[in-house]
């Protein structure tokens, strides 16, 4: 998996990213409009997709201005328009519904907090997975993320020991706002979990999501609709694609009979079998778990780009500045270690 390091002020960082992946970004945009039309039931023209993007841009600029500057730099570096750069950040909102990702958070055998997950997406995105390392000026956090070509946020860790993973959950009211991928990127620029929670409350969110978060001491799920949040905190957290907090049960749009329920049950069973404190090998084994039926955690592609499949798998140990990532199916592909050079932790 390609590992790129960008540094400097936001516009500079974006320009470095765009220049590095200029060809790949242009090819992706030209491939069914960033493969949006490979997944959507109702295809869009490029102008229609860009018009949908326009309503989000003011919110991104108001609530996360540094990220807007980075996207401007990305667009310049890649030789695309600013609107096209924004479109790459908003693919998920334009594609709309779909269930993705199995994730868990626990303390490993050494007592360190870990967030691990399979990244399950439609659109055959395995080839676009990259490791993005962001080095910031002065005492701001450095970041180490898994993301996709052209996207400046997805999941990752920072040099203050914070980690953020995610799952899709479905509720009504999706709207123009800051998409969760950019929200996560913004959260990784914070120094404390408490500050992250304040920022989640401050920012107008575009769509629903669940975030798994840790500062090395606490493990929390932040379940979100567009305008409400609920926290679940424990020393073992497992999440798939339905709401777990009782306050959100009635707003959950997930359909009965989907794989989210058996995946949650299997993941929890296996983690309890490991004594709730799995080794790295056991975590890799769990992420590659298969069974005959809907409980498989590693989801294979059947050739239909509209179907969700596991495109990568990630194990994050924020206190160590360590991210292990597998490109493709974790049942067959190896994990590789990536580490941040700088730690800002006391």
C-alpha positions as CSV (number, residue, x, y, z in Angstrom):
1,X,0.0,0.0,0.0
2,X,1.4,3.3,-1.0
3,X,2.5,5.6,1.9
4,X,2.7,9.3,1.3
5,X,3.9,12.0,3.7
6,X,2.6,15.6,3.4
7,X,3.7,18.5,5.5
8,X,3.4,22.3,6.0
9,X,0.3,24.6,6.0
10,X,-3.0,23.2,4.8
11,X,-2.8,24.4,1.2
12,X,0.8,23.2,0.8
13,X,-0.2,19.8,2.2
14,X,-3.1,19.5,-0.3
15,X,-0.9,20.5,-3.2
16,X,1.7,17.8,-2.3
17,X,-1.1,15.2,-2.1
18,X,-2.6,16.3,-5.4
19,X,0.7,16.3,-7.2
20,X,1.6,12.9,-6.0
21,X,-1.6,11.3,-7.2
22,X,-2.4,13.6,-10.1
23,X,-2.9,10.8,-12.6
24,X,-4.7,8.5,-10.2
25,X,-7.1,11.3,-9.2
26,X,-7.9,12.2,-12.7
27,X,-8.4,8.6,-13.7
28,X,-10.7,8.1,-10.7
29,X,-12.8,11.1,-11.6
30,X,-13.1,9.9,-15.2
31,X,-14.2,6.4,-14.0
32,X,-18.0,6.7,-13.8
33,X,-17.5,10.0,-11.8
34,X,-15.3,8.6,-9.1
35,X,-17.2,5.3,-9.5
36,X,-20.3,7.0,-8.1
37,X,-22.3,5.7,-11.1
38,X,-20.9,2.2,-10.6
39,X,-22.9,2.1,-7.3
40,X,-25.8,4.5,-7.6
41,X,-29.0,3.0,-9.1
42,X,-29.8,6.4,-10.7
43,X,-26.6,7.6,-12.6
44,X,-25.6,11.3,-12.5
45,X,-23.9,13.5,-15.0
46,X,-20.8,15.3,-13.8
47,X,-22.7,18.6,-13.7
48,X,-25.4,17.0,-11.6
49,X,-22.9,15.5,-9.2
50,X,-21.1,18.9,-8.9
51,X,-24.4,20.7,-8.3
52,X,-25.1,18.3,-5.4
53,X,-21.7,19.1,-4.1
54,X,-22.2,22.9,-4.1
55,X,-24.6,22.9,-1.2
56,X,-22.0,21.3,1.1
57,X,-19.1,23.6,0.3
58,X,-20.2,26.6,2.4
59,X,-20.6,24.4,5.5
60,X,-17.2,22.8,5.0
61,X,-15.6,26.2,4.6
62,X,-17.3,27.6,7.7
63,X,-16.9,24.7,10.1
64,X,-13.5,23.3,8.9
65,X,-11.8,26.1,7.0
66,X,-8.3,24.5,7.1
67,X,-9.7,21.4,5.4
68,X,-11.3,23.6,2.7
69,X,-7.9,25.1,2.2
70,X,-6.3,21.7,1.9
71,X,-8.9,20.6,-0.7
72,X,-8.1,23.8,-2.7
73,X,-4.4,22.7,-2.6
74,X,-5.4,19.2,-3.6
75,X,-7.3,20.5,-6.6
76,X,-4.4,22.7,-7.7
77,X,-1.9,19.9,-7.3
78,X,-4.0,17.4,-9.2
79,X,-5.0,19.8,-11.9
80,X,-8.8,19.5,-11.2
81,X,-11.4,22.1,-10.1
82,X,-12.1,23.0,-6.5
83,X,-15.6,21.6,-6.9
84,X,-14.2,18.3,-8.2
85,X,-11.9,18.2,-5.2
86,X,-14.9,18.6,-3.0
87,X,-16.8,15.9,-4.9
88,X,-14.1,13.4,-4.0
89,X,-14.8,14.1,-0.3
90,X,-18.5,13.7,-0.7
91,X,-18.8,10.5,-2.7
92,X,-20.5,8.7,0.2
93,X,-23.2,11.3,0.7
94,X,-23.9,11.3,-3.1
95,X,-24.0,7.5,-3.3
96,X,-26.4,7.6,-0.2
97,X,-27.5,4.5,1.7
98,X,-25.6,1.2,2.1
99,X,-24.2,-0.8,5.0
100,X,-20.5,-1.0,5.6
101,X,-17.8,-2.0,8.1
102,X,-17.4,-4.2,11.2
103,X,-15.3,-2.6,13.9
104,X,-14.3,-3.2,17.5
105,X,-12.3,-1.5,20.3
106,X,-10.6,-3.2,23.2
107,X,-7.5,-3.3,25.3
108,X,-4.9,-5.8,24.0
109,X,-2.8,-8.3,25.9
110,X,-0.4,-5.5,26.8
111,X,-3.2,-3.3,28.1
112,X,-3.0,-0.8,25.3
113,X,-6.2,0.6,23.6
114,X,-6.8,-0.7,20.1
115,X,-9.4,0.1,17.4
116,X,-9.6,-2.4,14.6
117,X,-12.0,-2.8,11.7
118,X,-12.7,-4.1,8.2
119,X,-13.3,-1.4,5.6
120,X,-16.2,-2.7,3.6
121,X,-17.3,-0.5,0.7
122,X,-19.1,-0.7,-2.7
123,X,-17.4,0.4,-5.9
124,X,-14.4,-2.0,-6.0
125,X,-12.1,0.5,-4.2
126,X,-9.3,-1.9,-3.1
127,X,-6.8,-0.4,-5.6
128,X,-7.3,3.1,-4.2
129,X,-6.3,2.5,-0.6
130,X,-3.3,4.5,0.6
131,X,-1.6,5.4,3.9
132,X,-1.6,9.2,4.3
133,X,0.8,10.7,6.9
134,X,0.3,14.4,7.8
135,X,3.1,16.3,9.5
136,X,1.9,19.6,11.0
137,X,3.8,22.7,12.1
138,X,4.8,23.3,15.8
139,X,2.8,21.5,18.4
140,X,-0.2,20.5,16.3
141,X,-0.8,16.8,16.1
142,X,0.7,14.7,13.3
143,X,-1.7,12.2,11.7
144,X,-1.4,8.7,10.3
145,X,-4.5,7.6,8.3
146,X,-5.9,5.0,6.0
147,X,-7.8,6.6,3.2
148,X,-8.5,6.5,-0.6
149,X,-6.8,8.4,-3.4
150,X,-8.2,11.9,-3.5
151,X,-9.9,11.7,0.0
152,X,-8.2,13.7,2.8
153,X,-9.9,12.0,5.7
154,X,-11.2,8.5,6.6
155,X,-9.8,6.9,9.7
156,X,-6.6,7.0,11.7
157,X,-4.6,8.1,14.7
158,X,-2.7,11.1,15.8
159,X,0.5,11.9,17.7
160,X,-1.4,12.8,20.9
161,X,-2.6,9.2,21.2
162,X,-6.1,9.6,19.7
163,X,-7.7,7.1,17.4
164,X,-10.9,7.2,15.3
165,X,-12.6,4.4,13.4
166,X,-16.1,4.3,11.9
167,X,-19.2,2.4,10.7
168,X,-22.2,3.3,8.7
169,X,-25.5,3.6,10.5
170,X,-28.7,4.8,8.8
171,X,-31.1,7.4,10.0
172,X,-33.2,10.0,8.2
173,X,-32.5,13.7,7.6
174,X,-29.2,13.5,5.6
175,X,-28.5,17.1,4.6
176,X,-25.8,19.6,3.4
177,X,-23.1,19.8,6.0
178,X,-19.7,18.4,6.8
179,X,-19.4,14.8,5.7
180,X,-18.2,12.3,8.4
181,X,-14.9,11.5,6.5
182,X,-14.0,15.2,6.9
183,X,-15.3,15.3,10.4
184,X,-13.0,12.5,11.4
185,X,-10.1,14.3,9.7
186,X,-10.9,17.4,11.8
187,X,-11.1,15.3,15.0
188,X,-7.7,13.9,14.4
189,X,-6.3,17.5,14.6
190,X,-7.5,17.7,18.2
191,X,-5.4,17.0,21.3
192,X,-8.0,15.4,23.6
193,X,-11.1,13.2,23.4
194,X,-13.0,15.8,25.3
195,X,-12.2,18.4,22.6
196,X,-13.3,15.9,19.9
197,X,-16.7,15.5,21.6
198,X,-17.2,19.3,21.7
199,X,-16.3,19.5,18.0
200,X,-18.8,16.8,17.1
201,X,-21.5,18.9,18.8
202,X,-20.4,22.1,17.2
203,X,-20.2,21.0,13.6
204,X,-23.2,20.6,11.3
205,X,-23.1,17.0,10.2
206,X,-24.2,15.9,6.8
207,X,-25.0,12.3,7.5
208,X,-25.3,9.6,10.1
209,X,-22.4,7.5,11.3
210,X,-20.9,5.7,14.3
211,X,-17.4,6.6,15.5
212,X,-15.2,4.4,17.6
213,X,-12.8,6.6,19.5
214,X,-10.0,6.2,22.1
215,X,-7.4,8.4,23.9
216,X,-5.7,5.3,25.2
217,X,-7.7,5.4,28.5
218,X,-11.3,5.5,27.4
219,X,-13.0,3.5,24.6
220,X,-16.2,5.1,23.3
221,X,-18.8,4.7,20.5
222,X,-20.3,7.9,19.4
223,X,-23.5,7.0,17.6
224,X,-24.7,9.9,15.5
225,X,-27.8,11.0,13.6
226,X,-27.4,14.3,11.7
227,X,-28.3,16.3,14.8
228,X,-28.0,14.0,17.8
229,X,-25.3,11.9,19.5
230,X,-25.3,9.2,22.1
231,X,-22.2,7.7,23.7
232,X,-21.5,4.1,24.7
233,X,-18.5,3.5,26.8
234,X,-17.0,0.2,27.8
235,X,-13.7,-1.8,27.9
236,X,-14.9,-3.8,24.9
237,X,-16.9,-2.3,22.1
238,X,-18.2,-4.0,19.0
239,X,-20.2,-2.2,16.3
240,X,-21.6,-3.0,12.9
241,X,-24.3,-1.1,11.0
242,X,-27.3,-0.7,13.4
243,X,-27.7,1.6,16.4
244,X,-27.1,0.1,19.8
245,X,-28.2,3.0,22.1
246,X,-31.8,2.6,23.2
247,X,-32.5,6.2,22.3
248,X,-31.8,5.6,18.6
249,X,-33.5,2.2,18.1
250,X,-36.7,3.9,16.8
251,X,-34.8,6.0,14.2
252,X,-32.8,3.2,12.8
253,X,-33.5,2.6,9.1
254,X,-31.6,-0.7,8.8
255,X,-33.7,-3.5,7.4
256,X,-34.3,-6.7,9.4
257,X,-32.4,-9.7,8.1
258,X,-29.3,-7.8,7.0
259,X,-25.8,-9.0,7.9
260,X,-25.3,-6.3,10.6
261,X,-26.9,-8.4,13.3
262,X,-25.0,-11.7,12.8
263,X,-21.7,-9.9,12.2
264,X,-22.1,-8.1,15.6
265,X,-22.9,-11.4,17.3
266,X,-20.0,-13.2,15.8
267,X,-17.5,-10.5,16.4
268,X,-18.5,-10.2,20.1
269,X,-18.5,-14.0,20.5
270,X,-15.0,-14.3,19.1
271,X,-13.6,-11.4,21.2
272,X,-15.1,-13.0,24.4
273,X,-13.5,-16.3,23.3
274,X,-10.1,-14.4,23.3
275,X,-10.8,-13.2,26.8
276,X,-11.7,-9.7,25.6
277,X,-8.0,-8.9,25.3
278,X,-6.8,-10.4,22.0
279,X,-3.3,-10.6,20.6
280,X,-2.4,-9.0,17.3
281,X,-2.6,-12.4,15.6
282,X,-6.1,-13.0,17.1
283,X,-7.3,-9.6,15.9
284,X,-6.1,-10.4,12.4
285,X,-7.8,-13.8,12.6
286,X,-11.0,-12.2,13.7
287,X,-11.0,-9.6,10.8
288,X,-10.5,-12.5,8.3
289,X,-13.3,-14.6,9.8
290,X,-15.6,-16.5,7.4
291,X,-18.6,-18.6,7.8
292,X,-21.4,-19.9,5.6
293,X,-24.0,-17.2,5.9
294,X,-24.3,-13.6,6.8
295,X,-22.0,-13.7,9.8
296,X,-18.7,-13.4,7.9
297,X,-16.7,-10.4,8.8
298,X,-14.4,-10.6,5.7
299,X,-16.8,-9.9,2.8
300,X,-15.7,-11.0,-0.7
301,X,-16.5,-9.3,-4.0
302,X,-18.8,-11.2,-6.4
303,X,-18.0,-9.0,-9.4
304,X,-20.9,-6.6,-8.8
305,X,-19.6,-3.1,-8.0
306,X,-22.8,-2.3,-6.2
307,X,-22.1,-5.0,-3.6
308,X,-20.1,-4.2,-0.5
309,X,-16.8,-6.0,-0.1
310,X,-13.8,-5.8,2.2
311,X,-11.3,-3.5,0.6
312,X,-8.9,-3.2,3.5
313,X,-8.4,-4.0,7.2
314,X,-6.8,-1.8,9.8
315,X,-5.6,-2.3,13.4
316,X,-4.7,0.9,15.2
317,X,-2.7,1.3,18.4
318,X,-2.7,5.1,18.9
319,X,-0.5,5.2,22.0
320,X,2.3,3.5,20.1
321,X,1.8,5.6,16.9
322,X,1.2,2.4,15.1
323,X,-1.3,1.5,12.3
324,X,-1.3,-2.0,10.8
325,X,-3.1,-2.2,7.5
326,X,-4.0,-5.0,5.0
327,X,-4.9,-4.1,1.4
328,X,-7.6,-6.4,0.2
329,X,-9.1,-9.4,2.1
330,X,-7.6,-10.0,5.6
331,X,-8.2,-13.7,5.3
332,X,-5.5,-14.0,2.6
333,X,-3.5,-10.7,2.5
334,X,-0.7,-9.7,4.9
335,X,-0.8,-6.8,7.3
336,X,2.0,-4.2,7.2
337,X,3.2,-1.9,10.0
338,X,3.1,1.9,9.6
339,X,4.4,4.2,12.4
340,X,4.5,7.9,13.1
341,X,7.9,9.4,13.8
342,X,6.7,12.0,16.3
343,X,4.8,11.6,19.5
344,X,3.3,14.6,21.3
345,X,2.2,12.5,24.4
346,X,3.7,13.4,27.7
